[in-house]
């Protein structure tokens, strides 16, 4: 029996999960190597590989055969996007924490420091001034430390919308705190 192409496996996977497993087994090692080469972290590479194939599963209907039956370009594009999203997520989280004074002078491998005093004053007021949607998203993400998936589930939105709400909320809080700081000068 002749082996099916990736494109045929993807078409079959829409109705038969075992076809997707075959596609996974064919490409998982390469995608994992791709992530290891960029992260230099085996555990992170495993997580990113799993996320790559999860995204591929949810994107089966969008697959277009542009490489003569090979899904490699499609999978590596997804892998790259997953990696970029992961880096952006970490940057946003770190940036938000820094803006709120939560990382002032602290290495990342020690217990969290208390926020700088000038940021604590007015924080509750700044949070209270947010719209209910933004306030809930920021509270769930920053205070309750839920992952964005958890924020999305709790607020009934998509992960992308949850990220936007948290970002907008943190930006508004930062601006409010900066204005208050300027006013006291």
Beta strands, then each sheet from edge to edge (+ up, - down):
end
